[in-house]
Amino acid sequence: MTDIVAEETPLVFTSQAAAKVADLISEEGNDDLMLRVYIQGGGCSGFQYGFTFAENVDDGDTEIVTDGVKLLVDPMSLQYLMGAEIDYTEGLQGAQFVIRNPNASTTCGCGSSFGV
């Protein structure tokens, strides 16, 4: 496990995203939950983002803590997420987690898939 401090963070997990994750964890009633973000093949642009809750830190995971909420990223996914920002927005198009990824050369309209 790699613990990351703010100055070395390979990606940004915003306070807005952390607050929403904290709300979701509270709804689940399990304070041991952490948010895992991952990349998998598929989607209309080649890769797609995924989110899930995890109770355990896996070997090699990078752990980013914002406002006491833990975000986990596996080593393979981290290489595609370096420099990215994970945020949560609420607007006219609804509420959603948003990943702003400088590594993505193409993205699709849904915002959940990308190409490199």
N, CA, C and O atoms as a Tinker XYZ file with bonds, in Angstrom:
   464  protein
     1  N      0.853000   -1.177000    0.000000    73     2
     2  CA     0.000000    0.000000    0.000000    64     1     3
     3  C      0.886000    1.223000    0.000000    63     2     4     5
     4  O      1.881000    1.275000    0.724000    81     3
     5  N      0.536000    2.202000   -0.802000    73     3     6
     6  CA     1.259000    3.450000   -0.863000    64     5     7
     7  C      0.372000    4.544000   -0.293000    63     6     8     9
     8  O     -0.710000    4.808000   -0.817000    81     7
     9  N      0.828000    5.179000    0.779000    73     7    10
    10  CA     0.098000    6.309000    1.336000    64     9    11
    11  C      0.579000    7.564000    0.638000    63    10    12    13
    12  O      1.785000    7.771000    0.505000    81    11
    13  N     -0.325000    8.395000    0.196000    73    11    14
    14  CA     0.031000    9.594000   -0.547000    64    13    15
    15  C     -0.320000   10.822000    0.285000    63    14    16    17
    16  O     -1.420000   10.918000    0.831000    81    15
    17  N      0.611000   11.749000    0.377000    73    15    18
    18  CA     0.320000   13.031000    1.012000    64    17    19
    19  C      0.019000   14.032000   -0.077000    63    18    20    21
    20  O      0.382000   13.832000   -1.236000    81    19
    21  N     -0.655000   15.126000    0.300000    73    19    22
    22  CA    -1.195000   16.072000   -0.677000    64    21    23
    23  C     -0.163000   16.541000   -1.706000    63    22    24    25
    24  O     -0.485000   16.654000   -2.889000    81    23
    25  N      1.087000   16.819000   -1.269000    73    23    26
    26  CA     2.078000   17.362000   -2.207000    64    25    27
    27  C      2.471000   16.351000   -3.276000    63    26    28    29
    28  O      2.912000   16.743000   -4.357000    81    27
    29  N      2.320000   15.048000   -2.997000    73    27    30
    30  CA     2.763000   14.011000   -3.919000    64    29    31
    31  C      1.601000   13.343000   -4.654000    63    30    32    33
    32  O      1.819000   12.399000   -5.413000    81    31
    33  N      0.398000   13.806000   -4.449000    73    31    34
    34  CA    -0.773000   13.119000   -4.964000    64    33    35
    35  C     -0.725000   13.002000   -6.484000    63    34    36    37
    36  O     -0.604000   14.004000   -7.188000    81    35
    37  N     -0.820000   11.760000   -6.988000    73    35    38
    38  CA    -0.791000   11.557000   -8.432000    64    37    39
    39  C     -2.100000   11.944000   -9.110000    63    38    40    41
    40  O     -2.140000   12.125000  -10.327000    81    39
    41  N     -3.168000   12.073000   -8.332000    73    39    42
    42  CA    -4.434000   12.557000   -8.860000    64    41    43
    43  C     -5.162000   13.290000   -7.747000    63    42    44    45
    44  O     -4.842000   13.128000   -6.569000    81    43
    45  N     -6.139000   14.093000   -8.127000    73    43    46
    46  CA    -6.867000   14.924000   -7.167000    64    45    47
    47  C     -8.225000   14.302000   -6.884000    63    46    48    49
    48  O     -8.975000   13.980000   -7.806000    81    47
    49  N     -8.531000   14.139000   -5.621000    73    47    50
    50  CA    -9.827000   13.666000   -5.133000    64    49    51
    51  C    -10.416000   14.856000   -4.378000    63    50    52    53
    52  O    -10.041000   15.119000   -3.236000    81    51
    53  N    -11.344000   15.576000   -5.021000    73    51    54
    54  CA   -11.813000   16.849000   -4.467000    64    53    55
    55  C    -12.644000   16.677000   -3.200000    63    54    56    57
    56  O    -13.174000   15.603000   -2.917000    81    55
    57  N    -12.738000   17.763000   -2.454000    73    55    58
    58  CA   -13.554000   17.768000   -1.237000    64    57    59
    59  C    -15.024000   17.504000   -1.547000    63    58    60    61
    60  O    -15.711000   16.857000   -0.756000    81    59
    61  N    -15.522000   17.999000   -2.697000    73    59    62
    62  CA   -16.910000   17.750000   -3.087000    64    61    63
    63  C    -17.147000   16.260000   -3.316000    63    62    64    65
    64  O    -18.170000   15.716000   -2.901000    81    63
    65  N    -16.191000   15.603000   -3.983000    73    63    66
    66  CA   -16.317000   14.166000   -4.229000    64    65    67
    67  C    -16.221000   13.396000   -2.908000    63    66    68    69
    68  O    -16.981000   12.456000   -2.677000    81    67
    69  N    -15.297000   13.792000   -2.056000    73    67    70
    70  CA   -15.132000   13.114000   -0.765000    64    69    71
    71  C    -16.394000   13.251000    0.084000    63    70    72    73
    72  O    -16.801000   12.298000    0.748000    81    71
    73  N    -17.011000   14.427000    0.067000    73    71    74
    74  CA   -18.236000   14.645000    0.852000    64    73    75
    75  C    -19.361000   13.749000    0.354000    63    74    76    77
    76  O    -20.110000   13.196000    1.160000    81    75
    77  N    -19.491000   13.597000   -0.963000    73    75    78
    78  CA   -20.536000   12.735000   -1.511000    64    77    79
    79  C    -20.263000   11.273000   -1.159000    63    78    80    81
    80  O    -21.184000   10.537000   -0.807000    81    79
    81  N    -19.011000   10.856000   -1.252000    73    79    82
    82  CA   -18.655000    9.483000   -0.899000    64    81    83
    83  C    -18.944000    9.247000    0.583000    63    82    84    85
    84  O    -19.450000    8.187000    0.951000    81    83
    85  N    -18.628000   10.224000    1.434000    73    83    86
    86  CA   -18.923000   10.092000    2.867000    64    85    87
    87  C    -20.421000    9.903000    3.089000    63    86    88    89
    88  O    -20.826000    9.095000    3.925000    81    87
    89  N    -21.247000   10.644000    2.348000    73    87    90
    90  CA   -22.702000   10.480000    2.449000    64    89    91
    91  C    -23.128000    9.072000    2.039000    63    90    92    93
    92  O    -23.951000    8.450000    2.710000    81    91
    93  N    -22.569000    8.572000    0.940000    73    91    94
    94  CA   -22.917000    7.238000    0.442000    64    93    95
    95  C    -22.473000    6.153000    1.426000    63    94    96    97
    96  O    -23.188000    5.176000    1.649000    81    95
    97  N    -21.294000    6.335000    2.006000    73    95    98
    98  CA   -20.806000    5.373000    3.008000    64    97    99
    99  C    -21.721000    5.379000    4.222000    63    98   100   101
   100  O    -22.025000    4.326000    4.782000    81    99
   101  N    -22.157000    6.557000    4.625000    73    99   102
   102  CA   -23.075000    6.672000    5.763000    64   101   103
   103  C    -24.388000    5.944000    5.484000    63   102   104   105
   104  O    -24.931000    5.267000    6.357000    81   103
   105  N    -24.896000    6.091000    4.252000    73   103   106
   106  CA   -26.126000    5.403000    3.859000    64   105   107
   107  C    -25.956000    3.888000    3.905000    63   106   108   109
   108  O    -26.897000    3.165000    4.232000    81   107
   109  N    -24.749000    3.404000    3.577000    73   107   110
   110  CA   -24.468000    1.965000    3.598000    64   109   111
   111  C    -24.330000    1.451000    5.028000    63   110   112   113
   112  O    -24.505000    0.260000    5.282000    81   111
   113  N    -24.017000    2.343000    5.955000    73   111   114
   114  CA   -23.879000    1.948000    7.355000    64   113   115
   115  C    -22.624000    1.151000    7.662000    63   114   116   117
   116  O    -22.599000    0.377000    8.619000    81   115
   117  N    -21.570000    1.332000    6.852000    73   115   118
   118  CA   -20.319000    0.602000    7.059000    64   117   119
   119  C    -19.149000    1.584000    6.943000    63   118   120   121
   120  O    -18.725000    1.930000    5.840000    81   119
   121  N    -18.642000    2.023000    8.080000    73   119   122
   122  CA   -17.563000    3.012000    8.095000    64   121   123
   123  C    -16.238000    2.484000    7.561000    63   122   124   125
   124  O    -15.301000    3.260000    7.377000    81   123
   125  N    -16.140000    1.178000    7.307000    73   123   126
   126  CA   -14.907000    0.598000    6.769000    64   125   127
   127  C    -14.805000    0.736000    5.249000    63   126   128   129
   128  O    -13.768000    0.414000    4.670000    81   127
   129  N    -15.866000    1.210000    4.600000    73   127   130
   130  CA   -15.864000    1.287000    3.139000    64   129   131
   131  C    -14.944000    2.395000    2.633000    63   130   132   133
   132  O    -14.796000    3.447000    3.255000    81   131
   133  N    -14.333000    2.120000    1.486000    73   131   134
   134  CA   -13.505000    3.077000    0.760000    64   133   135
   135  C    -13.975000    3.060000   -0.690000    63   134   136   137
   136  O    -14.519000    2.059000   -1.156000    81   135
   137  N    -13.768000    4.156000   -1.399000    73   135   138
   138  CA   -14.144000    4.202000   -2.815000    64   137   139
   139  C    -12.968000    3.731000   -3.655000    63   138   140   141
   140  O    -11.848000    4.217000   -3.499000    81   139
   141  N    -13.227000    2.786000   -4.545000    73   139   142
   142  CA   -12.215000    2.322000   -5.490000    64   141   143
   143  C    -12.600000    2.839000   -6.868000    63   142   144   145
   144  O    -13.729000    2.648000   -7.320000    81   143
   145  N    -11.652000    3.496000   -7.535000    73   143   146
   146  CA   -11.842000    3.919000   -8.921000    64   145   147
   147  C    -10.911000    3.051000   -9.762000    63   146   148   149
   148  O     -9.773000    2.786000   -9.375000    81   147
   149  N    -11.410000    2.612000  -10.921000    73   147   150
   150  CA   -10.614000    1.721000  -11.758000    64   149   151
   151  C    -10.911000    1.988000  -13.229000    63   150   152   153
   152  O    -11.909000    2.611000  -13.591000    81   151
   153  N    -10.008000    1.494000  -14.047000    73   151   154
   154  CA   -10.128000    1.591000  -15.503000    64   153   155
   155  C    -10.312000    0.172000  -16.030000    63   154   156   157
   156  O     -9.634000   -0.757000  -15.592000    81   155
   157  N    -11.237000    0.018000  -16.975000    73   155   158
   158  CA   -11.398000   -1.277000  -17.629000    64   157   159
   159  C    -11.610000   -1.053000  -19.117000    63   158   160   161
   160  O    -12.030000    0.021000  -19.545000    81   159
   161  N    -11.315000   -2.072000  -19.888000    73   159   162
   162  CA   -11.534000   -1.987000  -21.318000    64   161   163
   163  C    -13.020000   -1.945000  -21.614000    63   162   164   165
   164  O    -13.823000   -2.551000  -20.905000    81   163
   165  N    -13.380000   -1.226000  -22.666000    73   163   166
   166  CA   -14.781000   -1.154000  -23.073000    64   165   167
   167  C    -15.221000    0.284000  -23.266000    63   166   168   169
   168  O    -14.396000    1.194000  -23.348000    81   167
   169  N    -16.509000    0.477000  -23.338000    73   167   170
   170  CA   -17.032000    1.812000  -23.596000    64   169   171
   171  C    -16.870000    2.169000  -25.055000    63   170   172   173
   172  O    -16.257000    1.423000  -25.819000    81   171
   173  N    -17.407000    3.292000  -25.439000    73   171   174
   174  CA   -17.381000    3.665000  -26.854000    64   173   175
   175  C    -16.038000    4.255000  -27.284000    63   174   176   177
   176  O    -15.813000    4.443000  -28.479000    81   175
   177  N    -15.139000    4.553000  -26.340000    73   175   178
   178  CA   -13.844000    5.128000  -26.699000    64   177   179
   179  C    -12.661000    4.229000  -26.361000    63   178   180   181
   180  O    -11.518000    4.660000  -26.514000    81   179
   181  N    -12.887000    3.004000  -25.909000    73   179   182
   182  CA   -11.796000    2.065000  -25.666000    64   181   183
   183  C    -11.597000    1.685000  -24.209000    63   182   184   185
   184  O    -11.359000    0.517000  -23.902000    81   183
   185  N    -11.689000    2.650000  -23.309000    73   183   186
   186  CA   -11.569000    2.404000  -21.875000    64   185   187
   187  C    -12.748000    3.060000  -21.187000    63   186   188   189
   188  O    -13.336000    4.006000  -21.712000    81   187
   189  N    -13.095000    2.554000  -20.005000    73   187   190
   190  CA   -14.141000    3.211000  -19.242000    64   189   191
   191  C    -13.781000    3.231000  -17.766000    63   190   192   193
   192  O    -13.053000    2.371000  -17.269000    81   191
   193  N    -14.312000    4.236000  -17.080000    73   191   194
   194  CA   -14.092000    4.391000  -15.653000    64   193   195
   195  C    -15.109000    3.561000  -14.886000    63   194   196   197
   196  O    -16.237000    3.363000  -15.338000    81   195
   197  N    -14.701000    3.086000  -13.737000    73   195   198
   198  CA   -15.612000    2.371000  -12.856000    64   197   199
   199  C    -15.390000    2.797000  -11.420000    63   198   200   201
   200  O    -14.286000    3.182000  -11.036000    81   199
   201  N    -16.442000    2.725000  -10.636000    73   199   202
   202  CA   -16.389000    3.029000   -9.211000    64   201   203
   203  C    -17.049000    1.890000   -8.460000    63   202   204   205
   204  O    -18.064000    1.353000   -8.904000    81   203
   205  N    -16.482000    1.523000   -7.335000    73   203   206
   206  CA   -17.089000    0.531000   -6.467000    64   205   207
   207  C    -16.627000    0.787000   -5.043000    63   206   208   209
   208  O    -15.626000    1.471000   -4.829000    81   207
   209  N    -17.336000    0.252000   -4.080000    73   207   210
   210  CA   -16.888000    0.337000   -2.700000    64   209   211
   211  C    -16.028000   -0.882000   -2.398000    63   210   212   213
   212  O    -16.275000   -1.973000   -2.912000    81   211
   213  N    -15.024000   -0.685000   -1.566000    73   211   214
   214  CA   -14.139000   -1.763000   -1.133000    64   213   215
   215  C    -13.960000   -1.664000    0.374000    63   214   216   217
   216  O    -13.997000   -0.578000    0.953000    81   215
   217  N    -13.766000   -2.826000    0.995000    73   215   218
   218  CA   -13.491000   -2.849000    2.429000    64   217   219
   219  C    -12.018000   -3.098000    2.713000    63   218   220   221
   220  O    -11.562000   -2.899000    3.839000    81   219
   221  N    -11.268000   -3.533000    1.702000    73   219   222
   222  CA    -9.861000   -3.869000    1.901000    64   221   223
   223  C     -8.978000   -3.141000    0.905000    63   222   224   225
   224  O     -9.376000   -2.867000   -0.227000    81   223
   225  N     -7.775000   -2.837000    1.351000    73   223   226
   226  CA    -6.749000   -2.274000    0.480000    64   225   227
   227  C     -5.979000   -3.448000   -0.097000    63   226   228   229
   228  O     -5.468000   -4.282000    0.652000    81   227
   229  N     -5.890000   -3.525000   -1.420000    73   227   230
   230  CA    -5.162000   -4.611000   -2.077000    64   229   231
   231  C     -3.680000   -4.263000   -2.218000    63   230   232   233
   232  O     -3.305000   -3.091000   -2.187000    81   231
   233  N     -2.844000   -5.285000   -2.371000    73   231   234
   234  CA    -1.415000   -5.057000   -2.583000    64   233   235
   235  C     -1.212000   -4.151000   -3.777000    63   234   236   237
   236  O     -1.808000   -4.366000   -4.833000    81   235
   237  N     -0.380000   -3.145000   -3.620000    73   235   238
   238  CA    -0.060000   -2.228000   -4.711000    64   237   239
   239  C     -0.997000   -1.052000   -4.853000    63   238   240   241
   240  O     -0.711000   -0.132000   -5.619000    81   239
   241  N     -2.119000   -1.053000   -4.132000    73   239   242
   242  CA    -3.063000    0.060000   -4.226000    64   241   243
   243  C     -2.433000    1.368000   -3.771000    63   242   244   245
   244  O     -1.649000    1.396000   -2.822000    81   243
   245  N     -2.778000    2.433000   -4.447000    73   243   246
   246  CA    -2.463000    3.775000   -3.987000    64   245   247
   247  C     -3.679000    4.270000   -3.237000    63   246   248   249
   248  O     -4.809000    4.131000   -3.706000    81   247
   249  N     -3.448000    4.847000   -2.074000    73   247   250
   250  CA    -4.528000    5.323000   -1.211000    64   249   251
   251  C     -4.421000    6.835000   -1.114000    63   250   252   253
   252  O     -3.386000    7.367000   -0.713000    81   251
   253  N     -5.492000    7.524000   -1.481000    73   251   254
   254  CA    -5.542000    8.987000   -1.410000    64   253   255
   255  C     -6.655000    9.350000   -0.440000    63   254   256   257
   256  O     -7.789000    8.895000   -0.584000    81   255
   257  N     -6.324000   10.170000    0.543000    73   255   258
   258  CA    -7.284000   10.537000    1.574000    64   257   259
   259  C     -7.614000   12.017000    1.441000    63   258   260   261
   260  O     -6.721000   12.865000    1.441000    81   259
   261  N     -8.906000   12.319000    1.328000    73   259   262
   262  CA    -9.390000   13.698000    1.311000    64   261   263
   263  C    -10.480000   13.808000    2.355000    63   262   264   265
   264  O    -11.471000   13.081000    2.306000    81   263
   265  N    -10.300000   14.708000    3.292000    73   263   266
   266  CA   -11.286000   14.952000    4.350000    64   265   267
   267  C    -11.693000   13.663000    5.060000    63   266   268   269
   268  O    -12.857000   13.483000    5.417000    81   267
   269  N    -10.724000   12.767000    5.261000    73   267   270
   270  CA   -10.978000   11.521000    5.976000    64   269   271
   271  C    -11.582000   10.407000    5.146000    63   270   272   273
   272  O    -11.813000    9.315000    5.665000    81   271
   273  N    -11.845000   10.652000    3.865000    73   271   274
   274  CA   -12.426000    9.636000    2.979000    64   273   275
   275  C    -11.309000    9.071000    2.100000    63   274   276   277
   276  O    -10.517000    9.814000    1.521000    81   275
   277  N    -11.266000    7.736000    2.016000    73   275   278
   278  CA   -10.191000    7.076000    1.277000    64   277   279
   279  C    -10.624000    6.684000   -0.127000    63   278   280   281
   280  O    -11.695000    6.115000   -0.338000    81   279
   281  N     -9.752000    7.009000   -1.084000    73   279   282
   282  CA    -9.905000    6.617000   -2.481000    64   281   283
   283  C     -8.785000    5.632000   -2.779000    63   282   284   285
   284  O     -7.623000    5.902000   -2.475000    81   283
   285  N     -9.125000    4.498000   -3.368000    73   283   286
   286  CA    -8.148000    3.475000   -3.737000    64   285   287
   287  C     -8.033000    3.380000   -5.246000    63   286   288   289
   288  O     -9.031000    3.451000   -5.964000    81   287
   289  N     -6.784000    3.216000   -5.727000    73   287   290
   290  CA    -6.540000    3.047000   -7.157000    64   289   291
   291  C     -5.511000    1.935000   -7.322000    63   290   292   293
   292  O     -4.438000    1.986000   -6.720000    81   291
   293  N     -5.832000    0.933000   -8.134000    73   291   294
   294  CA    -4.898000   -0.161000   -8.388000    64   293   295
   295  C     -3.789000    0.327000   -9.323000    63   294   296   297
   296  O     -3.968000    1.320000  -10.028000    81   295
   297  N     -2.644000   -0.365000   -9.336000    73   295   298
   298  CA    -1.498000    0.100000  -10.133000    64   297   299
   299  C     -1.783000    0.250000  -11.628000    63   298   300   301
   300  O     -1.331000    1.217000  -12.241000    81   299
   301  N     -2.517000   -0.679000  -12.221000    73   299   302
   302  CA    -2.800000   -0.581000  -13.658000    64   301   303
   303  C     -3.648000    0.653000  -13.958000    63   302   304   305
   304  O     -3.381000    1.375000  -14.919000    81   303
   305  N     -4.664000    0.891000  -13.139000    73   303   306
   306  CA    -5.541000    2.045000  -13.363000    64   305   307
   307  C     -4.815000    3.356000  -13.107000    63   306   308   309
   308  O     -5.069000    4.353000  -13.782000    81   307
   309  N     -3.909000    3.356000  -12.132000    73   307   310
   310  CA    -3.202000    4.583000  -11.779000    64   309   311
   311  C     -2.430000    5.144000  -12.958000    63   310   312   313
   312  O     -2.351000    6.362000  -13.122000    81   311
   313  N     -1.854000    4.273000  -13.788000    73   311   314
   314  CA    -1.080000    4.771000  -14.926000    64   313   315
   315  C     -1.951000    5.576000  -15.898000    63   314   316   317
   316  O     -1.448000    6.467000  -16.583000    81   315
   317  N     -3.238000    5.271000  -15.961000    73   315   318
   318  CA    -4.150000    6.018000  -16.832000    64   317   319
   319  C     -4.780000    7.231000  -16.137000    63   318   320   321
   320  O     -5.374000    8.092000  -16.787000    81   319
   321  N     -4.642000    7.283000  -14.813000    73   319   322
   322  CA    -5.282000    8.354000  -14.039000    64   321   323
   323  C     -4.294000    9.392000  -13.501000    63   322   324   325
   324  O     -4.705000   10.318000  -12.802000    81   323
   325  N     -3.019000    9.259000  -13.807000    73   323   326
   326  CA    -2.025000   10.215000  -13.311000    64   325   327
   327  C     -2.400000   11.632000  -13.746000    63   326   328   329
   328  O     -2.611000   11.898000  -14.930000    81   327
   329  N     -2.477000   12.523000  -12.779000    73   327   330
   330  CA    -2.798000   13.919000  -13.067000    64   329   331
   331  C     -4.282000   14.215000  -13.205000    63   330   332   333
   332  O     -4.663000   15.362000  -13.441000    81   331
   333  N     -5.120000   13.203000  -13.062000    73   331   334
   334  CA    -6.569000   13.391000  -13.224000    64   333   335
   335  C     -7.180000   14.002000  -11.960000    63   334   336   337
   336  O     -6.569000   14.010000  -10.891000    81   335
   337  N     -8.387000   14.506000  -12.114000    73   335   338
   338  CA    -9.159000   15.035000  -10.990000    64   337   339
   339  C    -10.497000   14.308000  -10.924000    63   338   340   341
   340  O    -11.215000   14.212000  -11.920000    81   339
   341  N    -10.821000   13.799000   -9.739000    73   339   342
   342  CA   -12.109000   13.155000   -9.511000    64   341   343
   343  C    -12.944000   14.114000   -8.691000    63   342   344   345
   344  O    -12.582000   14.461000   -7.567000    81   343
   345  N    -14.063000   14.541000   -9.257000    73   343   346
   346  CA   -14.909000   15.563000   -8.650000    64   345   347
   347  C    -16.347000   15.070000   -8.629000    63   346   348   349
   348  O    -16.678000   14.055000   -9.241000    81   347
   349  N    -17.188000   15.793000   -7.925000    73   347   350
   350  CA   -18.621000   15.509000   -7.897000    64   349   351
   351  C    -19.334000   16.813000   -8.184000    63   350   352   353
   352  O    -19.070000   17.824000   -7.533000    81   351
   353  N    -20.232000   16.801000   -9.150000    73   351   354
   354  CA   -20.953000   18.019000   -9.517000    64   353   355
   355  C    -22.453000   17.782000   -9.505000    63   354   356   357
   356  O    -22.929000   16.675000   -9.757000    81   355
   357  N    -23.174000   18.831000   -9.211000    73   355   358
   358  CA   -24.633000   18.826000   -9.302000    64   357   359
   359  C    -25.010000   20.019000  -10.167000    63   358   360   361
   360  O    -24.606000   21.150000   -9.899000    81   359
   361  N    -25.790000   19.749000  -11.210000    73   359   362
   362  CA   -26.171000   20.818000  -12.121000    64   361   363
   363  C    -27.422000   20.464000  -12.881000    63   362   364   365
   364  O    -28.167000   19.559000  -12.503000    81   363
   365  N    -27.643000   21.189000  -13.957000    73   363   366
   366  CA   -28.837000   20.971000  -14.774000    64   365   367
   367  C    -28.877000   19.575000  -15.379000    63   366   368   369
   368  O    -29.956000   19.032000  -15.618000    81   367
   369  N    -27.711000   18.992000  -15.629000    73   367   370
   370  CA   -27.659000   17.652000  -16.208000    64   369   371
   371  C    -27.716000   16.563000  -15.143000    63   370   372   373
   372  O    -27.579000   15.381000  -15.460000    81   371
   373  N    -27.914000   16.945000  -13.897000    73   371   374
   374  CA   -28.002000   15.977000  -12.813000    64   373   375
   375  C    -26.746000   15.973000  -11.964000    63   374   376   377
   376  O    -25.829000   16.766000  -12.180000    81   375
   377  N    -26.716000   15.079000  -11.006000    73   375   378
   378  CA   -25.575000   14.932000  -10.117000    64   377   379
   379  C    -24.742000   13.746000  -10.574000    63   378   380   381
   380  O    -25.279000   12.691000  -10.912000    81   379
   381  N    -23.403000   13.927000  -10.584000    73   379   382
   382  CA   -22.551000   12.848000  -11.065000    64   381   383
   383  C    -21.110000   13.050000  -10.630000    63   382   384   385
   384  O    -20.665000   14.168000  -10.371000    81   383
   385  N    -20.389000   11.927000  -10.558000    73   383   386
   386  CA   -18.951000   11.999000  -10.388000    64   385   387
   387  C    -18.362000   12.301000  -11.760000    63   386   388   389
   388  O    -18.809000   11.762000  -12.772000    81   387
   389  N    -17.349000   13.175000  -11.781000    73   387   390
   390  CA   -16.720000   13.592000  -13.031000    64   389   391
   391  C    -15.225000   13.351000  -12.910000    63   390   392   393
   392  O    -14.612000   13.707000  -11.904000    81   391
   393  N    -14.641000   12.747000  -13.939000    73   391   394
   394  CA   -13.196000   12.569000  -13.974000    64   393   395
   395  C    -12.645000   13.441000  -15.090000    63   394   396   397
   396  O    -12.976000   13.260000  -16.262000    81   395
   397  N    -11.799000   14.389000  -14.708000    73   395   398
   398  CA   -11.103000   15.231000  -15.684000    64   397   399
   399  C     -9.711000   14.628000  -15.845000    63   398   400   401
   400  O     -8.864000   14.745000  -14.960000    81   399
   401  N     -9.488000   13.982000  -16.986000    73   399   402
   402  CA    -8.281000   13.191000  -17.189000    64   401   403
   403  C     -7.431000   13.778000  -18.313000    63   402   404   405
   404  O     -7.828000   13.731000  -19.477000    81   403
   405  N     -6.256000   14.336000  -17.971000    73   403   406
   406  CA    -5.397000   14.909000  -19.011000    64   405   407
   407  C     -4.781000   13.856000  -19.930000    63   406   408   409
   408  O     -4.246000   14.197000  -20.985000    81   407
   409  N     -4.848000   12.590000  -19.544000    73   407   410
   410  CA    -4.285000   11.508000  -20.358000    64   409   411
   411  C     -5.224000   11.054000  -21.466000    63   410   412   413
   412  O     -4.805000   10.359000  -22.391000    81   411
   413  N     -6.486000   11.442000  -21.379000    73   411   414
   414  CA    -7.480000   11.008000  -22.363000    64   413   415
   415  C     -7.344000   11.849000  -23.628000    63   414   416   417
   416  O     -7.489000   13.070000  -23.588000    81   415
   417  N     -7.066000   11.191000  -24.743000    73   415   418
   418  CA    -6.974000   11.917000  -26.008000    64   417   419
   419  C     -8.350000   12.065000  -26.652000    63   418   420   421
   420  O     -8.583000   12.988000  -27.433000    81   419
   421  N     -9.256000   11.148000  -26.318000    73   419   422
   422  CA   -10.634000   11.240000  -26.797000    64   421   423
   423  C    -11.556000   10.860000  -25.653000    63   422   424   425
   424  O    -11.204000   10.049000  -24.797000    81   423
   425  N    -12.738000   11.455000  -25.648000    73   423   426
   426  CA   -13.755000   11.091000  -24.672000    64   425   427
   427  C    -15.077000   10.963000  -25.413000    63   426   428   429
   428  O    -15.224000   11.446000  -26.536000    81   427
   429  N    -16.022000   10.314000  -24.777000    73   427   430
   430  CA   -17.337000   10.179000  -25.404000    64   429   431
   431  C    -18.302000   11.138000  -24.726000    63   430   432   433
   432  O    -17.978000   11.731000  -23.697000    81   431
   433  N    -19.453000   11.283000  -25.286000    73   431   434
   434  CA   -20.462000   12.204000  -24.762000    64   433   435
   435  C    -20.950000   11.858000  -23.366000    63   434   436   437
   436  O    -21.343000   12.750000  -22.615000    81   435
   437  N    -20.934000   10.595000  -23.008000    73   435   438
   438  CA   -21.423000   10.206000  -21.687000    64   437   439
   439  C    -20.422000   10.531000  -20.598000    63   438   440   441
   440  O    -20.793000   10.578000  -19.426000    81   439
   441  N    -19.157000   10.760000  -20.949000    73   439   442
   442  CA   -18.140000   11.110000  -19.985000    64   441   443
   443  C    -17.583000    9.955000  -19.188000    63   442   444   445
   444  O    -16.738000   10.153000  -18.316000    81   443
   445  N    -18.049000    8.735000  -19.477000    73   443   446
   446  CA   -17.554000    7.600000  -18.703000    64   445   447
   447  C    -16.581000    6.734000  -19.478000    63   446   448   449
   448  O    -16.094000    5.737000  -18.944000    81   447
   449  N    -16.282000    7.081000  -20.722000    73   447   450
   450  CA   -15.272000    6.319000  -21.454000    64   449   451
   451  C    -14.305000    7.282000  -22.132000    63   450   452   453
   452  O    -14.618000    8.450000  -22.365000    81   451
   453  N    -13.118000    6.755000  -22.441000    73   451   454
   454  CA   -12.067000    7.584000  -23.017000    64   453   455
   455  C    -11.102000    6.729000  -23.812000    63   454   456   457
   456  O    -11.121000    5.502000  -23.711000    81   455
   457  N    -10.270000    7.365000  -24.593000    73   455   458
   458  CA    -9.203000    6.704000  -25.341000    64   457   459
   459  C     -7.893000    7.413000  -25.039000    63   458   460   461
   460  O     -7.881000    8.583000  -24.655000    81   459
   461  N     -6.782000    6.690000  -25.217000    73   459   462
   462  CA    -5.456000    7.292000  -24.975000    64   461   463
   463  C     -4.629000    7.284000  -26.232000    63   462   464
   464  O     -3.489000    7.748000  -26.223000    81   463
